[in-house]
Amino acid sequence: MGRLLIAIVLVVAAVPIYHIFIKSPPPLPELDLEEWWGPQQMKTRQDTSIKPFKVQFSQVMIKDLKDRLRDRHPLATPLEGIAFEYGFNSKSLEGWLKYWAEEYPFSARQDFLNKYPQFKTNIQGLDIHFIRVIPEVPAGVEIVPMLLLHGWPGSVREFYEVIPLLTSVSKDRDFAIEVIIPSLPGYGFSSPAVRPGLGVDKVAVVFRNLMHRLGYKKYYIQGGDWGAIISNVMATFFPDEILGYHSNMPFLMTTISSVWRVLGSFWPSLIMESKVQDRVYPLSTVYGRLLEESGYLHLQATKPDTLGVGLSDSPAGLAAYILEKFSTWTNYNFKSLPDGGLTKKFTKEQLMDNVMIYWSTNSITTSMRLYAEMFTKRHFAMNLDEIPTPVPTWFIQPKYELTYFPMWMLKGKYPNIVGDTVLDDGGHFLALEMPELFSSDVIKAVGKFREYHQKNKKTEL
């Protein structure tokens, strides 16, 4: 038995040694920077101009929505003593649906969503929607561009509260940030692909081309959820263009990171500091939570169109499906609260604005297809997480995010991590939940990115 244990330890130890010291990173895949995702007949008639865009909630759409909310089937009675443990509590949902049908101020919220300049432009056959806010700066202050990317089931709405903070001018720094915030393809106001294959690696190319369309060959990127994964790919594919990468959701799918996590289940102090060990260990608790919260992922990665039929036809179903994620992904303890804790961190207007973007554009089905395009043999064969990127990087990790990585574990992928922030609060939708803290961290990171480049420029000279 003792020899067997020693053999197991040696095998487990050999895996990280092999990956760190022996195995070479895979090559970058060949990129098609002009791959077409729109209707084929439009390829020769592509309009590459940038056009102003306004959000519109038509009266026809609003009436149809209210009719559907009024004429829906009765909801099943929740089980006794159950809050959100079985999903969205139907008693709580009744209040949200009543608010949406009778109290949500459609006209005022439309005006709110239009408060920042918005545009559309065709990239590779896709009409890409984006917000663009350029700060007014005095002499001596440099405007630096940053691409901010949302995820699912979020939208550009997640960033509205941080826009004035990120674009602010301060006497304490010599730069101000111009924000470019696109809707992902198939999300909200951006059109979807008409053929399969538009995975995160392809979306990364689309957004690189968007930044080139706007005149930027070098820029900063920020992302959470899908935005984090797409930004990660951009930093991998285009390291000479990305000046810095900030993320509120570091995420790696590598053999070495999995092995280290298993080793840490026996010796947690070997892997991370004691104050954050409960975010990863015991593995049975953490993986149990991941399993409980990832049922949606399997459905969306395999049958997004089937799931989308019900969600695109029923506003009650759509609201429940999206809002439930803003409960348990913000703080998994909220599932034991009768109202899911939704208004502890967000307002009803904020949450329903996001749901309205999905409903008014009928984009829930096309948004979920990104999962099906990600979880494929083609994507995993590229092993992108095993290809290091020299881009200077900064991570912020909220306490209640679904995953946690110690910085040293991320160094293999991101050797130039210039800073990290570990929070004692906060969840998955950090920009919307904690806009001041999020903005401050992004601005601090950009300052460090600039210092990094200045230092390296002097070293080269």
C-alpha positions in Angstrom: 0.0 0.0 0.0 2.9 2.3 0.9 4.6 1.7 -2.5 1.3 2.3 -4.3 0.9 5.7 -2.5 4.5 6.6 -3.4 3.9 5.7 -7.1 0.7 7.8 -7.2 2.5 10.8 -5.7 5.4 10.4 -8.2 3.0 10.2 -11.1 1.0 13.3 -10.0 4.2 15.2 -9.3 5.5 14.3 -12.8 2.6 16.0 -14.6 3.4 19.5 -13.5 7.2 18.9 -14.0 6.5 17.8 -17.6 4.2 20.7 -18.3 6.5 23.3 -16.8 9.9 22.2 -17.9 9.5 19.8 -20.9 6.4 20.4 -22.9 6.5 23.1 -25.5 3.4 25.3 -26.0 1.3 24.5 -29.0 1.6 26.7 -32.1 -0.8 29.6 -32.8 -3.6 28.5 -35.2 -3.7 30.2 -38.6 -6.2 33.1 -38.6 -8.6 34.1 -41.3 -9.0 37.8 -40.6 -11.7 38.2 -43.2 -13.9 35.2 -42.6 -17.4 35.9 -43.5 -20.3 35.3 -41.1 -23.2 37.1 -42.8 -25.4 36.2 -45.8 -23.2 35.2 -48.7 -25.0 37.5 -51.2 -24.1 40.5 -49.1 -20.3 39.9 -49.3 -19.9 41.9 -52.5 -22.1 44.7 -51.2 -20.7 45.2 -47.7 -21.2 48.6 -46.2 -18.3 49.4 -43.9 -19.5 52.8 -42.8 -20.2 53.5 -39.1 -23.8 54.6 -38.5 -25.4 56.1 -35.4 -27.8 53.8 -33.6 -30.7 54.3 -31.2 -32.5 51.8 -29.0 -36.2 51.7 -29.8 -39.0 50.0 -27.8 -41.8 50.1 -30.3 -45.4 50.3 -29.1 -46.2 47.1 -31.0 -43.5 45.2 -29.1 -44.6 46.6 -25.8 -48.3 45.7 -26.3 -47.3 42.2 -27.4 -45.1 41.8 -24.3 -47.9 43.0 -21.9 -50.4 40.7 -23.6 -48.1 37.7 -23.2 -47.5 38.6 -19.5 -51.2 38.9 -18.9 -52.3 35.8 -20.8 -49.6 33.4 -19.5 -50.4 30.1 -17.8 -50.5 30.1 -13.9 -47.1 29.4 -12.3 -46.6 26.2 -10.3 -46.8 26.8 -6.5 -43.4 26.7 -4.9 -42.6 23.9 -2.4 -43.0 24.7 1.3 -39.9 26.2 2.9 -38.1 26.6 -0.5 -36.6 29.9 -1.6 -34.4 29.7 -4.8 -33.0 26.2 -4.2 -35.1 24.8 -7.0 -34.5 27.8 -9.3 -36.5 31.0 -9.4 -39.2 31.0 -6.8 -42.6 31.4 -8.6 -44.1 33.5 -5.8 -41.2 36.0 -6.1 -41.4 35.8 -9.9 -45.1 37.0 -9.8 -43.9 40.3 -8.4 -41.3 40.8 -11.1 -43.7 40.0 -13.9 -46.3 42.5 -12.4 -43.6 45.1 -12.2 -42.5 44.5 -15.8 -46.1 44.6 -17.2 -47.5 47.5 -15.1 -44.6 49.6 -13.6 -41.5 49.3 -15.8 -41.3 52.8 -17.4 -40.6 51.7 -21.0 -40.2 55.2 -22.5 -37.9 56.4 -19.7 -35.8 53.3 -19.8 -35.5 53.6 -23.6 -34.2 57.1 -23.1 -31.8 55.9 -20.4 -30.4 53.2 -22.7 -29.8 55.9 -25.3 -27.9 58.2 -23.0 -24.5 57.3 -24.5 -23.5 57.5 -28.2 -24.1 54.2 -30.0 -23.3 52.9 -33.5 -23.4 50.0 -35.8 -20.9 48.9 -38.4 -20.6 45.7 -40.5 -17.6 43.5 -39.6 -17.2 40.3 -41.6 -20.9 40.3 -42.5 -22.0 41.0 -38.9 -23.7 44.2 -38.0 -21.9 45.0 -34.7 -23.5 47.4 -32.3 -21.3 49.3 -29.9 -21.3 52.2 -27.4 -18.4 54.7 -27.8 -17.7 57.4 -25.3 -14.7 59.7 -25.9 -13.8 61.9 -22.9 -13.1 65.6 -23.2 -9.6 66.2 -21.9 -7.4 69.2 -21.2 -4.0 69.6 -22.8 -1.4 67.1 -21.5 -3.9 64.4 -20.9 -3.8 61.4 -23.3 -7.0 59.6 -24.4 -6.4 55.8 -24.4 -8.9 53.3 -26.0 -10.3 50.4 -24.1 -12.5 47.6 -25.4 -14.9 46.3 -22.7 -16.7 43.0 -23.3 -19.7 41.6 -21.5 -20.9 38.0 -21.2 -24.0 35.9 -20.8 -26.7 36.5 -19.6 -25.4 40.1 -19.5 -25.2 42.8 -22.1 -23.8 46.3 -22.7 -26.2 47.4 -19.9 -23.7 46.0 -17.3 -21.3 48.9 -18.1 -23.6 51.9 -17.9 -22.8 52.9 -14.4 -19.0 52.6 -15.0 -18.9 54.6 -18.2 -18.8 58.1 -16.5 -16.3 56.8 -14.0 -13.9 55.2 -16.5 -14.1 58.2 -18.8 -13.5 60.8 -16.1 -10.5 63.1 -16.1 -8.4 63.4 -12.9 -5.5 65.7 -12.0 -3.9 62.6 -10.5 -3.2 60.9 -13.8 -2.1 61.8 -17.3 -4.6 59.7 -19.2 -8.4 59.3 -19.6 -10.1 56.2 -21.0 -12.2 56.1 -24.2 -14.6 53.2 -23.9 -15.8 51.0 -26.8 -18.4 48.6 -25.6 -19.8 46.2 -28.2 -22.7 43.8 -28.0 -21.3 40.3 -28.7 -22.5 38.8 -32.1 -25.9 37.4 -31.6 -26.4 39.3 -28.4 -28.8 42.3 -28.1 -28.3 44.7 -31.0 -25.5 42.9 -32.8 -26.5 40.4 -35.6 -25.8 36.7 -35.3 -23.9 34.5 -37.7 -25.9 32.7 -40.3 -23.7 29.6 -40.3 -22.0 27.5 -37.6 -18.5 28.0 -36.3 -18.5 31.5 -34.7 -16.7 30.5 -31.6 -14.7 32.7 -29.2 -11.6 32.6 -31.3 -13.6 33.9 -34.3 -15.3 36.6 -32.2 -11.8 37.7 -31.0 -11.0 38.4 -34.7 -14.3 40.3 -35.2 -13.5 42.6 -32.3 -9.9 43.1 -33.3 -11.3 44.2 -36.7 -13.8 46.5 -35.0 -10.9 48.3 -33.2 -9.1 48.6 -36.5 -12.2 50.0 -38.1 -12.2 52.7 -35.4 -8.6 53.5 -36.2 -6.9 51.8 -33.2 -4.0 49.4 -33.8 -3.1 49.4 -30.1 -5.6 49.4 -27.3 -6.5 47.9 -23.9 -9.1 45.2 -23.2 -11.3 44.3 -20.3 -13.8 41.4 -19.9 -15.8 39.1 -17.6 -17.6 35.9 -18.4 -17.5 35.4 -22.2 -15.8 38.8 -22.4 -12.9 37.4 -20.3 -12.5 34.4 -22.5 -12.7 36.4 -25.7 -10.2 39.0 -24.3 -7.9 36.1 -23.3 -8.0 34.9 -26.9 -7.3 38.4 -28.3 -4.3 38.7 -26.0 -3.1 35.4 -27.3 -3.7 36.1 -31.0 -2.7 39.8 -31.1 -0.1 40.5 -28.3 1.5 43.3 -30.3 -1.9 45.1 -30.4 -3.1 44.6 -26.9 -1.5 47.1 -24.5 -3.0 45.5 -21.4 -5.6 43.0 -20.3 -7.8 43.4 -17.3 -10.3 40.7 -16.3 -12.7 40.1 -13.4 -12.8 36.4 -14.3 -9.5 34.6 -14.8 -10.2 31.3 -16.3 -7.9 28.5 -17.5 -8.8 25.0 -18.8 -5.4 23.2 -18.7 -4.2 19.9 -17.4 -1.6 21.5 -15.1 -4.1 23.8 -13.3 -6.4 20.8 -12.7 -3.5 18.7 -11.3 -2.5 21.5 -9.0 -6.1 21.8 -7.7 -6.2 18.1 -6.9 -2.8 18.3 -5.1 -4.1 21.2 -3.1 -7.0 19.2 -1.9 -4.4 17.2 0.2 -2.2 20.2 1.1 -4.2 23.5 0.5 -1.4 25.6 1.9 0.8 24.3 -0.9 -1.5 26.0 -3.4 -2.9 29.2 -1.9 -3.1 31.4 1.2 -5.4 30.3 4.0 -7.7 33.3 3.6 -8.8 32.2 0.1 -8.7 28.4 0.5 -12.5 28.2 1.0 -13.0 29.5 -2.5 -11.5 26.3 -3.9 -11.6 23.7 -1.1 -12.9 21.3 -0.2 -13.2 20.3 -3.8 -16.4 18.3 -3.1 -18.1 21.4 -1.9 -16.8 23.7 -4.7 -17.3 21.2 -7.5 -20.7 20.4 -6.1 -21.6 24.0 -6.4 -20.3 24.2 -9.9 -22.3 21.2 -10.9 -25.4 22.7 -9.4 -24.9 26.0 -11.2 -23.8 24.6 -14.6 -26.8 22.7 -15.8 -27.6 25.7 -18.1 -24.2 25.3 -19.7 -24.8 21.7 -20.8 -28.2 22.6 -22.3 -26.8 25.7 -24.1 -23.8 23.8 -25.3 -25.8 21.0 -26.8 -29.4 22.2 -27.6 -29.5 26.0 -27.6 -32.2 26.3 -30.2 -34.6 23.9 -28.5 -34.2 25.8 -25.2 -34.5 29.1 -27.1 -38.0 28.2 -28.3 -39.5 28.5 -24.9 -37.4 31.5 -23.8 -38.1 33.5 -26.9 -41.8 32.8 -26.8 -42.4 33.4 -23.0 -41.3 36.6 -21.4 -42.1 35.0 -18.0 -39.7 32.2 -18.8 -37.0 34.5 -20.1 -37.2 36.7 -17.0 -36.9 33.8 -14.7 -34.0 32.2 -16.6 -32.0 35.4 -16.7 -32.8 36.9 -13.3 -32.0 33.6 -11.5 -28.4 34.0 -12.7 -28.2 37.5 -11.2 -29.2 35.9 -7.9 -27.0 32.9 -7.4 -24.0 34.2 -9.5 -23.9 37.3 -7.4 -23.8 35.4 -4.2 -24.6 31.7 -4.0 -25.9 32.2 -0.5 -28.8 34.2 -2.0 -30.5 31.1 -3.1 -31.8 30.6 0.5 -33.5 34.0 0.5 -37.2 34.2 -0.5 -36.5 36.9 -3.1 -33.2 35.5 -4.2 -31.4 38.7 -2.9 -31.9 40.3 -6.3 -32.5 43.8 -5.0 -29.7 43.6 -2.4 -27.2 44.5 -5.1 -29.2 45.7 -8.1 -32.3 47.8 -8.8 -35.3 46.5 -10.6 -34.7 48.9 -13.4 -31.1 47.7 -13.9 -32.1 44.0 -14.1 -35.2 44.5 -16.3 -33.2 46.8 -18.7 -31.0 43.8 -19.3 -33.9 41.4 -19.8 -35.5 44.0 -22.1 -32.4 44.0 -24.3 -32.8 40.2 -24.8 -36.6 40.4 -25.3 -36.8 43.4 -27.6 -34.1 42.0 -29.9 -35.3 38.3 -29.7 -31.7 37.4 -29.2 -31.8 34.8 -26.4 -31.4 31.8 -28.8 -28.6 33.3 -30.8 -26.8 34.4 -27.6 -26.8 30.8 -26.3 -25.3 29.4 -29.5 -21.9 30.7 -28.4 -21.8 27.9 -25.9 -22.3 25.3 -28.6 -19.6 26.9 -30.7 -17.1 27.0 -27.8 -17.5 23.4 -26.6 -16.2 21.7 -29.7 -13.3 19.4 -30.6 -12.1 22.2 -33.0 -11.8 24.7 -30.1 -10.2 22.4 -27.6 -7.7 21.1 -30.1 -6.2 24.6 -30.3 -5.1 24.5 -26.6 -5.2 28.2 -26.5 -4.8 28.3 -22.7 -1.4 26.6 -23.0 0.0 29.4 -25.2 1.6 32.1 -23.1 0.9 35.8 -23.9 3.3 38.5 -23.1 0.5 41.1 -22.7 0.7 42.8 -19.3 -2.3 41.6 -17.3 -4.3 42.5 -14.2 -6.9 40.4 -12.5 -9.6 41.2 -10.0 -11.3 38.3 -8.3 -14.6 38.8 -6.5 -15.3 36.5 -3.5 -18.4 34.9 -5.0 -17.2 34.3 -8.6 -17.7 30.7 -9.6 -13.9 30.1 -10.0 -10.8 31.3 -8.3 -7.1 31.0 -9.4 -4.0 32.0 -7.4 -1.8 34.3 -9.3 1.1 31.9 -9.5 -1.1 29.3 -11.3 -1.9 31.9 -13.9 1.7 32.9 -14.6 2.3 30.1 -17.1 -0.3 31.7 -19.4 0.2 35.3 -18.3 3.9 35.8 -17.4 3.5 39.5 -17.1 0.9 39.9 -14.4 1.4 43.4 -13.1 -1.2 43.3 -10.3 -4.2 41.5 -8.8 -7.0 42.4 -6.5 -8.7 39.8 -4.3 -12.1 41.0 -3.0 -14.0 39.9 0.1 -17.3 40.6 -1.6 -18.7 40.8 -5.1 -19.9 38.4 -7.7 -20.0 37.6 -11.3 -21.6 40.9 -12.6 -19.0 43.0 -10.9 -19.2 46.2 -13.1 -23.0 46.4 -12.4 -22.8 45.3 -8.8 -19.8 47.5 -7.7 -19.2 50.2 -10.3 -17.0 52.4 -8.2 -14.7 49.6 -7.1 -14.6 48.1 -10.6 -13.7 51.4 -12.3 -11.1 52.2 -9.8 -9.4 48.9 -10.3 -9.5 49.2 -14.1 -8.0 52.7 -14.0 -5.3 51.5 -11.6 -4.5 48.7 -13.9 -4.2 50.9 -17.0 -1.8 53.1 -15.0 0.3 50.0 -14.3 0.2 48.9 -17.9 1.5 52.3 -19.0 4.3 52.1 -16.4 5.1 48.6 -17.7 5.5 49.8 -21.3 7.5 52.9 -20.3 9.9 50.7 -18.3 10.3 48.2 -21.1 10.8 51.0 -23.6 13.7 52.4 -21.5 15.1 48.9 -21.2 15.1 48.4 -25.0 16.9 51.7 -25.4 
